[in-house]
Amino acid sequence: MGNSSSICAERNAIRNFDENGTPVYPTANNSQSPSNGQITPLHTHHNHGKEREHGYYKTTIPVGSSLSGSTNNGESSNGCSHCQTRTADVHLSPTNNNNNHNKNAHTQLTESQSCGCSSRVCKNHTTTTTTTLEYELSNFAKLTTRITTQSSAEVATSTDTGTDRDTSSNPNTHTDQGDIATVSDLPKGLPLSSRHHWNQLQRSLHALHHQQQQQQQQLRSYSSDSRTNLEDNMSNPVTNLDKYAQRDRLGIWGTGDNEVVGSISGFARLFDKRYSKGLAFTHEERQQLGIHGLLPYVVREANEQVEHCRALLDRLDQDLDKYMYLINLSERHERLFYKVLSSDIGHMMPLVYTPTVGLACQRYSLIYQSAKGMFISIKDKGHIYDVLKNWPETDIRAIVVTDGERILGLGDLGANGMGIPVGKLSLYTALAGIKPSQCLPITLDVGTNTETLLEDPLYIGLRERRVTGAVYDEFVDEFMHACVRRFGQNCLIQFEDFANANAFKLLSKYRDSFCTFNDDIQGTASVAVAGLLASLKIKKTQLSDNTLLFLGAGEAALGIANLCLMAMKAEGLSEEEAKTRIWMVDSRGVIVRDRPKGGLTEHKLHFAQLHEPIDTLAEAVRKVRPNVLIGAAAQGGAFNQEILELMADINETPIIFALSNPTSKAECTAEEAYTHTKGRCIFASGSPFAPVTYNNKKYYPGQGNNSYIFPGVALGVLCAGMLTIPEEVFLVAAERLAEIVSKDDLAKGSLYPPLNSIVSCSVAIAEKIVEYAYKNGLATIRPEPANKLAFIKAQMYDLDYQRSVPATYKM
């Protein structure tokens, strides 16, 4: 598929005429190309009633006809004294596809005043025609060319040859008009020009088109050795147009059921992970598909296959081995993989995501066996769109992307961070029903600063120091625009595990113009606030009645703080009043204004307090006296016995959130929290912990996992066709999740619904987000669904096996 923004088709200057005789030029609106908004120069159509001559469509225009469009009239006298001729600049608008546009704008191009002779045959007469062609591309750029032609009467009345025109095929053709080109269905009006002029017009158009193509080709050629040349090209206005060029896919999608039954062979259904049923193929299907004999005789039901997989998993002792088995299953038998995950979400989710995925990322180069997702390196800068075109699926609706610089709490893992996008998108499907073929995990490989990886002979990534600064920013910017150009404006792009500075910068830069969010900042914030809102049901207070103390001031902590600020303002506090209830501790102590130790970034200053410096967490607990203690600093054991006992002394029911991942980085365990607060705390964690028994009471600690939020958010955003994702979406999601928590859950000590109900939670959150999108004018799917819940469920991935052969019916 071409991606030219040409002003006309390369071999067809005028493709068609509308019912009023107005030339219709190829544009993003009237193109019949397979992709919306994409002009394909060599994409030809059957044009009945037109002849071909030397590779061009032979088009004739009658005397007395006119071209519709805007005209600038300017008079000039030419030729003999017997006649006067008025010439006009005629503006042709190729982007006009409205048949009624400028219907009354037919203007005399050549008007002769009576002199006793016809201006067409007066030998002393000279006709001057100035034609201004104005082209408006689909990206709203305008190009203009002016063509001036002159001819004497002899040229205008030269005799047409039989090879130029076959008048017998059209009884309405004016056979007495010499070389004047005619089209019978054009309205009567004024003469355009002779065939001589028309051929000159065509040659000029193609010359202009060829020149523009050469300029664009030169501007697209990036210099791999000279950054100066690249920056010069990126500053050129025409190159900037390329960034917003016509896209392969615009906006609204169908159901995503793109399977063409007849194009899939029996072998493909047996060996392709997307269609495979394994031993679930019936004997009839095996015979009809031509795969009979390639499978053992037995036919198994889907639930029997799941039990078999569970039995194999139970034989493995190490979680990493179980992770590898499940990933390999997803590459062999996709639908069965998701059936296994869905069979016991609470047990399976930790195996494909946290905490096991952290270990998998640390050893990703060692366990790497087959290609999964896309790796786009800094060496691809300038060609990212071409790399994206290599992905075999074009209907991509959700992308999870990382640069591997801050994987969980494990630091810079470079290309080994691919385990995170892969795991996230597995949960997109398992927990929210987003079709796996519509998901794309991507790692942006810009190098790594971890020495052990650079020295590891098995490392799969780029063995260079991490690229930073302007080159990095340009690389990410090119990636974002390439994704939109390839997959559409409402393709969801989720940032994952970027370093703090880049995470905040990229979110701030793209959140208002792309369908994007950062799960580390916004997803973590939403699930944490949901837990806080649920905990307040026990304490019977509002969020604004509490003082919050954060350990950590990174992406997660600042994201939670910002969403808490929004929630407090919704409860009636002013922004300044809400900020006084939010305290943060980083590696240099409590964040206060004019802190002697410094280290105050723009995002931290937003929550800086007017207070004397406080150096330690324990001192902060004593002086601030918080009701809520939230850990998001990946400092394992930071909530020690002293701090937990202090929280219990200050509060009758302290709220303790140890949100860091993986388990080794958790600020405290569930057992430590319940023990040191004498069973009085409300506890939640980022990693799963087993139930704890204290004083003969059993507590079931809730896991504040982002998986409660991001799948439902993604499902709602995609179903509504949202083009951007405001911050309010995450507060809506948090409030809806808190509403789902039952009294029984709270009585057991859990602030979140059971993990086995997480699919229902995702659907409920998606429904709320779709309602929010339509209410606030953010949805692009029309018409608005009357039953939004049914509409959402209809879009979701079906875990049941589909028919492998077409259904038959009586004729």
Secondary structure as UniProt FT lines:
FT   TURN            10..11
FT   STRAND          16..17
FT   TURN            19..20
FT   STRAND          23..24
FT   TURN            28..30
FT   TURN            36..37
FT   TURN            41..42
FT   TURN            48..49
FT   STRAND          51..53
FT   TURN            54..55
FT   STRAND          56..58
FT   TURN            63..64
FT   STRAND          71..75
FT   TURN            81..82
FT   STRAND          85..92
FT   TURN            94..95
FT   TURN            99..104
FT   STRAND          111..112
FT   TURN            119..121
FT   TURN            123..124
FT   STRAND          126..136
FT   TURN            138..139
FT   STRAND          142..152
FT   HELIX           153..156
FT   TURN            162..164
FT   HELIX           167..169
FT   TURN            171..172
FT   TURN            175..176
FT   TURN            178..179
FT   TURN            184..185
FT   HELIX           195..220
FT   HELIX           227..235
FT   HELIX           237..243
FT   HELIX           261..263
FT   HELIX           266..271
FT   TURN            273..275
FT   HELIX           278..280
FT   HELIX           283..289
FT   TURN            292..293
FT   HELIX           302..314
FT   HELIX           319..332
FT   HELIX           334..343
FT   HELIX           345..352
FT   TURN            354..355
FT   HELIX           356..362
FT   HELIX           364..367
FT   STRAND          374..377
FT   HELIX           378..380
FT   TURN            381..382
FT   HELIX           384..388
FT   TURN            389..390
FT   STRAND          398..402
FT   TURN            408..409
FT   HELIX           414..418
FT   HELIX           419..432
FT   HELIX           436..438
FT   STRAND          439..445
FT   HELIX           451..455
FT   TURN            457..458
FT   HELIX           469..487
FT   TURN            489..490
FT   STRAND          492..495
FT   HELIX           500..510
FT   TURN            511..513
FT   STRAND          516..518
FT   HELIX           519..523
FT   HELIX           524..539
FT   HELIX           543..545
FT   STRAND          548..551
FT   HELIX           555..570
FT   TURN            571..572
FT   HELIX           575..579
FT   TURN            580..581
FT   STRAND          582..586
FT   TURN            587..588
FT   STRAND          589..590
FT   TURN            593..594
FT   TURN            596..597
FT   HELIX           602..605
FT   TURN            606..607
FT   HELIX           617..624
FT   STRAND          628..631
FT   TURN            636..637
FT   HELIX           641..650
FT   STRAND          655..658
FT   HELIX           663..665
FT   HELIX           670..676
FT   TURN            677..679
FT   STRAND          682..685
FT   STRAND          692..694
FT   TURN            695..696
FT   STRAND          697..699
FT   STRAND          702..703
FT   HELIX           706..708
FT   HELIX           710..720
FT   HELIX           728..740
FT   HELIX           743..747
FT   TURN            748..749
FT   HELIX           755..757
FT   HELIX           758..775
FT   TURN            776..777
FT   HELIX           788..794
//
